Each structure stands twice: as structure tokens, then as C-alpha cells.
């Protein structure tokens, strides 16, 4: 399904050029073409036929390291219609949604095709990925980005220009459903209908209000086990001899992830044992100290502290 990832660099494939200051550019190699920088021109012909990991120099003498781009590099520089799923979130989706080789995965929506690339790599040639995208312009951008990365249309991929929830009839027994959309709560019924028992739904949302509504919709459906929700933050580190410190900039909040397993037909999830936070259940809610329901009253806490002093 994928083009060769080793051997001499060839015309038609993307490469990443990195200068001594760490600035990177991704270009598609074409015979006779040139890449123009403020430090001189780089001829594509000087790169084509060379090894992966080569160093070439611009007309001004600046060295550039040449590599085939990693998928994470390609994701961050691809042409965008909708916002892309960041590599840190795509990695969490592949890992915690347990996307395995041969899996049948349904994705809605495709956006710019970034997550589609990660899912296609994870499921392999024996898997199936059906990606819904309701906007024709975004669908075309996703198609071009995916085909450029893999070098050809992946045979495991079906891109549907339509809206999941309205055009999902006949889609059953999927192992995973990935919802990357504005209102995933509207598609909980459709996701439940498409998933096989034991399958998993994974939702990617940007705001806390979306997070709350998505989790409550999964709980309220009655066909899913208790959802899990989280976010990931990534901070790089500067390491230069003994000068070791966190980077001044980090990839902070990009989105929340929610996962929930599909129960067997007719199975009712057991009641939740956790109590809601204070104020949620009204006047009869247990007292909350420090955000934990059922904590002792403040006077008892103070007494314990005084005894231990």
C-alpha cells in the first residue's frame, strides 16, 4: 500500500530540507526544478538519485540535510482545508483506540486527510478505512494529501463525500469509529449502529462544552460502557551541554479525546458508582471539600490536623 521508504530518492516523492538553524521545508522532487531560498537556489537534480539522509548545498553555500519526511513532518506541512489532527493526538488515537493491522475503521470527517494517513498506516493492507467528509472541497484536499503521501490511492481507503449519520446505511461490524467533527453527539446512534460488539468509538473535540456534551451523549445512549476522556500536552527540552531546560514554547492544548466501548445488543451498562461533584445533584448532594464528595466537614479536618501537629 505504501511507496518504498528506502533507497535512492526519486522524482515525484516529497523530501524534507533542513538548514543549520533547524528550519525545515518539504518539497516534491521534480526533474529540472529548483527550490529557491534566501540563501540561494537548490537544484532538485542534485537531490534526485541521492541517498536518504544526504547533505546538499544551496547556491549560496548553505548545507541542507535531506530526508524523506516522517508522517509527523508531513502532517504539519500538508495543504489544509480543515485543521489537521496533530501528531501527538493522532498517536494517542492509534494507541488508545487500539487501531490494529486488519481493523475495519470508520472515520468522520476526513478534514485534510492527516488522521486518515495515520489510520491507513495502522490498519495495513488487510484493513479497511471508510472516511466521510461532507464538504467536497475538503474531501478533495484530503484525497490529494493522502495520495501524495502514499504515492498512489491506497486500496484500503474509501473516501465518501457525504455526512455520516445520514449516509451510513449498510455500514456494520466496524471495529473502530473515529469522530472528528463539530457535533459528535449527533452521530452517537450512527456510531453504535456501525460498531460490532466490543468495538470502540473515539471522539476528538476542541472545547470543554463539546467534551461534556459528547460524554453525556455516550452515557445517555445506553449502548456504551463508561467513557474515558483526557488531553495530552507535549513539551520539548533544550539540551546543550549542561544547559538543560524546557523549551520556551510547547504544544499545549489541541483537543480532547473521548473513548467508549460498544456493549453487546440488549446489554445495559451497570450504574455508575461515582457521585457527581458538589452542586450537580442539588440540595441533597453530599458535602464537598476540596472537590471530593463525602469528605469530612471542615471542623473534623482541622481537628485531625491539630492532633497530628
N, C-alpha and C positions, 0 to 999 in steps of 0.2 A: 504493500500500500504506500510506503514511503520511498522517496528517492534515496540514492546512496548517500550516506553521511560520511564517507571517507573517500580517499583517492584524490586525483588532481581536480582542481576547481574548473568548472565548465561554464560556458556561456549559457545564460538563462537562469542561473541559480543566484540567490541572494548571498552576499557576503557582508561581514561587519568589519569596518575600518576603524581603528582606534589610534589616536595620536598620543604623544608623550604626556599630555595633560589629562588623559583618560576620557576625552570626548570621543563619542562613537557615532558612526554613520552607517546605515545599512543601504547598500545599493544592489541592483540587479545587474549582473555582468552581461555585457553585450560587446561583441567583436567590433573594434574600431571606435568605441565610445570612450569618453573621458569623464572623470569626476573632478569638478572644479572646487578648490578650496582657497581661502585667503592666503594659504602658504604654498600655492602652486597647484598644478594640474597632475592628476593621476590617470595614467592610461589603463583602461580595462585590459588591454592586451598584455600588459606587464603582470597582470594577476591571473588571467586565464591560463590554465595549464600548470600553474604553480601548485605547491602543496598547501594543504590546510595548516595554518599556523605560520605562514610566511611573513616576511617583512619587506615592504616595498617603500620607495621614496618618491615624494612628490617632486615636481619640477623645481621647487624651492629648497629641496634637500631634507624636508621633514620626514622622518620614518613613520610608517603606519603599519601596525600589526593587522594581519588579515586572518580572519577566522570565518568558518561557516557559523551563522548566528545560532545560539541556543533558542529554544522556543520562547523562553522568558524574554530574551532580547527582541525577538521578532514581534512578540505580543505588544511590547511597549512602543514600538515604532510603526506598527501597521497602520494603514489608512483606516480612519474611523468614520463610522456613521453614528452608531450609539457608542456610549462609553464602554471601554473594554473591561473585562474581569481581570484584575491584577494577578500576576503570577502567584503571589502569596495566597490569594483566595482560591485560585484555580487548583493549587496544590492541596489545599485543605479540602476542597470539594472531591478531588480524586481520591484522597486518603480516607476522609471520614464518611463519604458516601460510598466508599468501598467499590469504586468502579474498577472492574476486573477484566482481564482478557476474555473476549467472547460474550461480554454482557450485552443485553439489549437495553439501550438507553434512549429516553425521550427528553429532548431539550426544548424549552420555550422561554424567551425568544433567543434567536441566534445572535442578534446585535451585530457586531462587527466580525464575528467568527472566531474570536480569541478563545473562548471556552470550548468551542467546537473542536479546535485543534488539539487541546489537551485531552478532551474526551476521546477523540479518534485515536490518539496515540495510546491511551489506556486500554481501550477495548480491543485493539489489534484488528487483523484482517478477518477474524472469525466473528467479530461483534457486529452490532447494528446500532447506528445513531440516526434518529429521526429528529431533525431540528425545525421548529416552527418559527417563522418570522412574519409578522403581519404587514410590515412596511416593505413594499417592493424595492425601494432604493437601498434600505439596509440589507435586505436579502441578497442583492447583487453585490454589495460591498463584501458581505460575509463570504459569498461564493468565490470572489476573486482572491480574497486573503487566504482562504483555506487551500484553494488550488495552487496558489503561488508557493505556499509553504511546502506542500506535499509534492509539487511538481506536476500534478495531474489530479483530476477529480477522484477523490477516494471512493472506492467501490462500496465501502461500508457505510457511506453517508447518503442520506436522503434529506434534501432541503425543501421544506414545504412553505410556500408563500401563502400563509393563512393564519388564522387565530386559533390557538389551542383552546379547547373548551367548546368551540363551535364546530371545528373540523376534525375532531378526534375519533369519530366513529370507526370502529373496527380495529382500533389500536388497543390490544390487550396483552397481558402476560409480559409486561416490561419489568426488567429488574430494577431500574432506577428511573425516576422522573426528576429533572432539574428545572426549576422555575426561576428564571432571571427576568423579572418583569415588574411593572409598577404596582400591580394589584394581584399578587399570587393567591390571595384568599378567594378570589373569584374562580380559581381553577382547582380548588381542593377536590371537588366532586369528580372532575375530569381526571385528575391525577390518581384518585382512588380507583376509578374505573379502569385505568390503563395499567395499574400495578398488579403484579402477581402477589399472592400472599407471602409475606416476609420481605417484599420489596421495600424500597426506601425512597421517600420524597425528600429533596433538598431544595431549599429556597434561599435565594440571595437577595437581600433588601438593603436599602441605604439608610433608612431613618428608624428611630425608636418607635414611632407611631406605626410604621409598616411592620416592624418586628412584632409589636404587641398584637396587631390585628391578625397577622399570619399565624402566630402561635395559637391564639384563641380560636381561629377557624379550624385548625387541625384538631384541637381538643374537642371542639363542638361537633365535628363531623361524626365521631364515634367509631370510625374505622381505622384509627391510627393509635399506636402506643404513644406514651408521653413524649412530646417533642423536646429536643435539646437545642439550645441557642447559644451562640458565642460570637466573638470577633477576634481577630489576630492583629497584632501590631509588630512591625519589624523595624529594628534599629541597627544600623551599621556601626562599625567601630573603626576608628583611625588607629593604625598601628605603624609606628615609625621609630624603630629602636625602643628606647624607654618611654617615648611619648605615646602612651596608650590611653585613649579617651573615646567616649561615644561621639559619633558624628553629630554635627550641629543640626542636620536635617534627618528626618526619618519618615518611613512610610507608615503613617498612623492609621486613622480610621478610613477604611474604604467601603466596608459594608458588613452587615451581619449575616451569619449563616444559621439556618434552621434545618434540622433533620428530624424525620419521624418515620417509623417502620409501619408498614401496612399489615393490619391484622387479618386473620382468615375471615371469610364471609360468615356473618352471623355471630362472631365473637365480640363481646362487649368488653372494653378496657376496664380493668379494676379501678375503683375510686382512688383518687389521689390522696396520699397520706399527709402531704404538706399543707399547712394552713396558709391562707393568703396573708399578705402583710397588713399591718395595722391600718384601719380606716377603710380597707377594701370591703370588709364584711359588715360594716355598720356598727351600731352601738354594742352589739353582742360579741364583737371581735375580742380576742384575748388581749391583755395589755402587752405593749411592745416597747421594750427598752433596747436601744442600740439596734433596732431594726429586726429583732428576733422575737417571734411570737412566743408567749408563755414565759418570758424571763421573769425573775423575781421582781417585786416592786422596788423602787429606788431605796427605801429605808432599809430593806434587808440587804441590798448590795453594799450600802455604806457600812452596815453592821459587820458584814463579813470582812470588808477591807480593814476596819478598825481592829478586829480580832487578830488579823494576820500581820498587822503592823508591828 
